[in-house]
Amino acid sequence: MIDFTSEQISTIHTVFEQSNAGEIHFGEVIQQLISIGVESYTVDYRRGETTYYFPNGTSIRHHFETDATSIAEHFDISLVKQAILGAQSGQVMYPLFKALTYQAGCIGYSVWITGKNVQYFGRFGEIHLEKFPQ
């Protein structure tokens, strides 16, 4: 059986809920996940899942409501970058970020906390790599 601390479970649940409600920004998400040892997480818009990974190979998954049919067919990197810039400036919180990246044809992304970058994916294998702001 995989054991997680109550702090890890509670923090991930709280971060997931607050982020999806637009109550905290990306930087806060990252800081809270670092504090409990998360090394990366992946968001799958098509399945409506976010999976948080720990260095020991364990993971915790949360589900969210998704409308995969509203994801644009073509991956538009310029629209993805606009959504990222809005999020980095604090003007775009996560619910709007999801909508904007759906419109950009993004099917999901992986946040590499220890690598300090995010990879955004299109449905035909396209990838946009975005480094964390310095």
N, C-alpha and C positions, 0 to 999 in steps of 0.2 A: 504494500500500500504506500502511496506517495503521501508524505507528510509535509504540509505547509504550516507555517506559523499562523496564529490567528491574526497577527499584524499584517502578514503578506496577503491573506485572503481579504481582510477588511480594507486594506489600502487599495488593492486592485479593484474591488467592488466599488469603493467610493470614487476612485479616479474614473472608472468606466462610466458610472452614473453621472458624475459632475461634468465630464467632458461631453457626453452625449446630450446633456441638457444645456450646454453652452455656458456653464458656470465657471470653468477654468480654461486657461489657454494652454497651448502646447508646451511652453516652457515649464509651467507648473506640473503638467502631466509627467514630463521627463524627470523633474527633480524628485517627485514622489516615488516614481518607479525605481530610480537609482537608489533611493533610501532603503528599499526592501530587496535589492539585489537583482531586479529584472535586467536582463542584458539586451533583449529585443522584444518586439511584438509585431504581429502581422494582422492587418485588417483586410478581410475578404468581403467586399461589397456584394458579391453575387450570392454568397451563402449567409451573409448577415452575421459574421463571426469575427471576434477579436481574440487572438491567442497571445498570451504573455509567456515568454520563455525565460527560464533560469539557466545559469551556467551548468548545472548538474543534469540537464536534459529534461527536467520536469516542466510542465506548462499548466496554465490555467486558462480556460476558454469561457468567454461570455458571448451571448447572442444578442442581436439587435434587430429591430424591424428594418427591412430593406425592400426596395422596389428595383430589382435588377433590370426590369424591362425599361426603366428610365435612363439607364446608362447609355450614353451615345455610342454609336458603333465605332467611330473613328477617334483615335487618341490624339488630342490636341495639346501638345506640350506647352504652347503659349498660354492656354487657358489654365493648365495645371500650375504654371509659374505665377499667374495672376492670383490664383487662390492661395498659393503659398505666401506670396508677398502680403496679401491681406491678413493672413493668419499671423505672420511674423510681426506685422505692425499693430496687432491687437484689434483691428477693425472687423476681422472675420473670425467668429467663434465656430466651433466644430459643426453644429448643425448646418450652417451655411456653407462651410468648407466642404462637407460631404455633398451637398447639392451642386456646388460649383464643380467639384471634381467628377461627379456623375456626368454633368454636361460636357466635361472635357474628355469623356470616354475612358475614365480611369476605373478599372475593375477592383483595385485594391492597392495596398502598399505595405512595405515592411520598414519598420523603424529600427535601425541598428544603433541602439543607445551607446554601446561601447565603441562602435565605429564612427559615431557622430554623423550619420547620414540617413537619408530616407530614399527608398527606391519605389517609384510609382509605376504601375503596370497598366498596359493597354491590352485589349483582348486578342491582339495578333502577335503578342510577344514583345511589344515595344516596352522600353524601360527609360524612365527619366530619373537620374541620380541627383539628389539635392543634398548638399552638405549643410550641417547645422550652422546657423549664423555664429560668427565669432564674437 
